[in-house]
Amino acid sequence: MNQSLGLVEISGMSTALVVADAMAKSANIKIIGIENSKGLGYMTIKITGDIGAVNAAVSAGKQIGITHNHFVSSKIIPRPSDFVYKVFGTIKEETVKTENSLTECESSELKEEADDNLENKE
């Protein structure tokens, strides 16, 4: 999985929601969450997606935050390790489960096809 992780820190919940909305509309990303950081009303917006989409979304979010004078910081991690995903929740596990489900579905279809071919030969 070559998903990148993007973080944008904003002061204030309402501005964080506006920023998250702009980020989601600017690129094909998934918002992992908006987390209330400790102290000063900082909110961290966490997103994931391919590197180009995350880059575009973080840039858009940063610009909105600067415009509202609530921008604190931003960071993009191009290929985070599995440990980083564990810290942020079950993103990696959900993806693995989805891939395994597709594999099981495909294998059952292949088995049915093979059974049909055997019946046709007999």
C-alpha positions, -999 to 999 in steps of 0.1 A, spaced: 0 0 0 15 33 -11 -8 56 9 6 88 22 -4 105 55 -12 142 57 -16 162 89 -29 198 92 -31 215 126 -56 244 129 -68 264 159 -106 262 164 -131 235 155 -152 255 131 -121 265 110 -110 228 112 -143 217 96 -140 243 69 -104 233 62 -113 195 62 -142 203 37 -118 222 14 -93 194 16 -118 167 7 -131 188 -22 -97 196 -36 -84 160 -40 -92 123 -38 -83 117 -2 -99 100 28 -103 120 60 -92 97 89 -104 121 115 -103 155 132 -87 152 166 -88 177 194 -51 183 204 -43 192 240 -43 229 248 -50 261 229 -80 246 210 -58 231 183 -74 205 160 -55 180 139 -70 170 106 -56 136 95 -60 124 59 -47 96 37 -44 90 -1 -18 89 -28 10 113 -25 -2 138 -51 -37 140 -37 -24 143 -1 0 171 -12 -28 190 -30 -52 186 -1 -27 197 25 -18 227 4 -54 236 1 -60 232 38 -29 252 47 -41 281 24 -76 282 40 -60 281 75 -37 310 66 -66 330 51 -85 326 84 -54 332 105 -58 299 122 -30 278 106 -6 262 130 14 235 111 12 208 85 32 176 76 31 150 49 45 116 54 49 99 20 50 62 30 45 58 67 55 26 84 29 2 98 36 14 133 24 49 123 -8 35 110 -13 16 143 -9 48 162 -37 64 140 -61 35 142 -71 6 119 -65 21 85 -40 -6 74 -61 -34 89 -93 -23 70 -73 -22 37 -59 -57 43 -94 -71 51 -108 -56 20 -80 -71 -2 -85 -105 15 -123 -103 9 -117 -97 -28 -92 -126 -30 -117 -150 -14 -145 -138 -38 -122 -143 -68 -111 -177 -56 -147 -189 -52 -155 -177 -87 -124 -195 -101 -135 -227 -82 -170 -225 -97 -155 -220 -132 -132 -250 -128 -161 -272 -116 -182 -261 -146 -153 -269 -169 -149 -304 -154 -187 -311 -158 -186 -300 -194 -157 -324 -202 -175 -353 -186 
